[in-house]
């Protein structure tokens, strides 16, 4: 299966092409950025697809991060993915950023809980806790950091996400210390691709996963650009 993965939900603009038959990410690029995803994404996608040697028509599906994250940024990626999928007649699947952050640790088959946390500002985080096998311990939500610290009850965790260090700095002194603190500005694009290959297109929908009310509007012009690129 050939998967094009796209991520613009947080502090990076990234894309990659995965060939599941060879278990290889055959082309990828990630540019750190807090703003400017709309201007950067289509040229970046062009470079990644050119490097892969794969035509849009040869893709099996497109995977895109759906949030939580920057309202504006994630809509950029969603609009591009939908436009490309429509133009190339390919299914588009959505992957949450919290799941993409947790996936590398879950893949290691550890017993410890995994806490995925994304900075939601104003002393809040987007937050999810899963067990070492990926089963849910705390459902995704946006909560005050002090409430997030109650996850110490599950034992020494792996902390992942762009708010991992924020959680670690306030971790209760009387609780088992985190086993690892993995602070990343955005999920690894390879894991967005692998998750995109694994999910069911009928249930993993490519639509915004905000966890709180959005304040951004879709950028229709980006979908038009994407459709032109794939045609």
C-alpha positions, 0 to 999 in steps of 0.5 A: 500500500502506498500512503501519502501522509500530511501533517500541518496541525502543530508546529511543523509542515510535513509530508511523507510517502510510505510503501507498506510493502517494503516498510519504507518511507520512500520520501519525506520532508518536515519544516518546523513552523508555527505559521505559514503552513498554507504557503508552504504545504503545496510546494512541500507536497510537490517536492515529496511526491517528486522525490518519491517517484510516485504519481498521485494516481498510484497512491492507495490512500491519503492520511492527514492529521485532524487535531487537536492543534492549531485551528488554522494549521490543521484546516490547511492540511485537511483542505489539501488532503481532501482536495488531493483525494477528490482529484485523484479519487483516493480515500482520505483518512484522519489521524489524531495528533494525540494518537500519532504522538503515542503510537511510537511508544505503544509500538514498543510493547511497553507495560507503562501508561503513555500520556500524550499532551499538547499545549492548549495554552492558558494552563490547559492541555489537550490530553489522552492516556493509553495503556502500554497496549494502546487501550484507553485509560483517559479519553481525549479532552482539554483539561487544566494541567493540574487535572492532567497530573492526576494521571500519576495514579496510573504509575510511571508514564511515558510523556509524549507531545509538545507539552511533555516537558510542561507536564514533567516540570509539574509532575507530583514529587511523591509520584513515580517519576516519568520513564521518558519525556519525549518533547516533539513539536509535531508527531513523526510523519512516518507514524501518521503514514503507518496509522493511515495504513492501519485505520478503517477509512469508513471510521477514521474520518478526515474532519477536524478533531478540535476538542473545543470550539474552533475559531478558524475558517476553512481555506477553500483556496488551498483545496483548489490548489490541491485539486489542481496539483493532483489533476 
